[in-house]
């Protein structure tokens, strides 16, 4: 924390997302925020619930994404849903699949099975 708000959150290796701790400081131009919830079958973002609370507290729409790896699609999908459910925001968030990197080698059928 810096000056009363989160300075930045590293959502993925290449991206930074700004999230403010108080609802009135959230960027008014943004209509929604998509937070990382999980990756593969072993990574769960420990801050996902906190970030979700900040997003919903600011009146923004909330989404969570899963970074795909090369495990069984059904197993990764179940893990993703369990991670989002643990935040308490499963019923109110949109769910997204980040399908890149080594996962693309799984083919489009993998993504269809994940969904």
URUR-V772499 format. One record per residue. RES is the residue in one small letter. OMEGA is omega in degrees with one decimal (NA if undefined). Layout:
res = <RES RES>
omega = <OMEGA OMEGA>
//
This chain:
res = <x x x x x x x x x x x x x x x x x x x x x x x x x x x x x x x x x x x x x x x x x x x x x x x x x x x x x x x x x x x x x x x x x x x x x x x x x x x x x x x x x x x x x x x x x x x x x x x x x x x x x x x x x x x x x x x x x x x>
omega = <179.9 179.7 175.3 177.6 178.7 -179.3 178.0 178.5 176.9 -176.6 176.8 -175.5 -174.3 -171.2 172.7 -179.9 177.8 175.7 -179.6 -178.0 178.5 -175.0 -176.1 179.5 -178.3 -178.7 -176.7 -177.9 -178.5 177.4 -180.0 176.5 176.9 -176.7 175.3 177.6 -172.7 177.0 180.0 178.9 -177.9 -179.6 174.1 -179.6 -176.2 -177.3 -174.1 -178.9 179.0 180.0 178.4 178.4 178.3 -178.7 -177.8 176.8 179.1 179.8 179.9 173.0 -174.2 171.9 174.0 175.6 176.3 176.3 -175.2 172.6 -172.0 176.1 174.5 -178.1 -178.4 179.3 178.4 179.7 178.1 178.8 178.7 -179.3 179.2 178.3 178.9 178.6 -179.4 178.2 -176.3 -176.1 -176.7 -175.9 -174.1 -177.0 170.3 -177.3 -174.0 176.0 174.2 -171.2 -177.7 174.4 -176.3 -178.1 -178.6 177.2 177.3 -178.9 -177.8 179.3 179.5 -179.0 177.5 178.3 177.6 -177.2 NA>
//
